[in-house]
Amino acid sequence: MQPRKEQGARSRVTRVTDTPPGAQRNEGTCDASSGSGLLDYEAAARYLCTTARHVRELWARRELAAIKVGRSVRFTKADLDAFIEARRVRAVR
């Protein structure tokens, strides 16, 4: 474990991390196959065929229902399906 300096003009914080520089960290992510039925941002994004950033924006604007578990935000497939259905555009003919 090597201390890694944070980037930024004002930041002088040094963090000790287990992951090498450039590697992604898995911070408590879960998926529906684990039996909980709750999806994190990335899993919800895959389900909606969009990006995790877009899911975060939808949650921030409260256009997408979610469940708070501590500081984490989780989504149910039922809520994602309701979100999709609410945006369905019906054919005219």
N, C-alpha and C positions, 0 to 999 in steps of 0.2 A: 504494500500500500504506500503509494507516494503522495505527498501533499501536492495539490494542484492549485495554482493561483487562478482566481476568478478574473475574467476579462472585464474591462471597463475602466473609465477614467477615475472614478471615485472609489471603486471597489478595491480594497486591500485585504480581503478575506481569503484565508487559505482553508480549504476543505480537504479532509482525508476521505478518499473514496475507494471502494472496492473494485470499481470498474475502471478499465484502462481508458485513457483519453480517446474520444471518438466513438466509444461503445455506448449503446443505449442501455439505460437502467430499467429494470422491471420493478416499478414501485407499486406493489400490491394490486396488480391487475388481476381481473378475474374474467371468466367467460361463462356462457350459459351451460357449457358442458360440465362445469364443476358441480352442477346441481343446484346452485343458488338461484338461477334464473335472472340474475342481475348482470347487466353489461356495463363496462366502463366506457369512457369516451371513444377509445379506439375500436372496441367491439361494436358499439352503437354506430360508429361511422362506417364500418364495414357492412353492417346490416342495412344502412340507408344508402350505401354506395356513394359516400361523400367523404370529406376529410374530418379529422377529429377537431380541427379548428372551427369548421362550420357547425359541428354539434355543440361545441362550447359557446359559440355565438347564439345559437338557437336557445340554449339553456339560459344564457345571460339575459336574453330578451323575454324569457319565460314563454316561448312558443313551443317548447318541448317539456313535457312533464318528466320529473325525475324524483329519485329518492336520495335523501342525504343520509350517509352512513358516516358519522363523525365529520371529518373534513372532506370525505370522498363523495362524489356524485355518481349515482348508478341509475341505469335506465332499465325498464322492463320491455320485453318484446311486445307486450300488449299495448303499452304506451307508444312505442315506436309505430306499431301498426295503426293505432288511432291517429297519430300524426300524419301518416301516409294517407289514410282514408279521408281525413279532413281536407286534404289538398287535392283530392281527385277532381279532375275536370271531366264532366260528363259530355258525351257526344251529343251534338244537336239533333242529329237524325237517327 
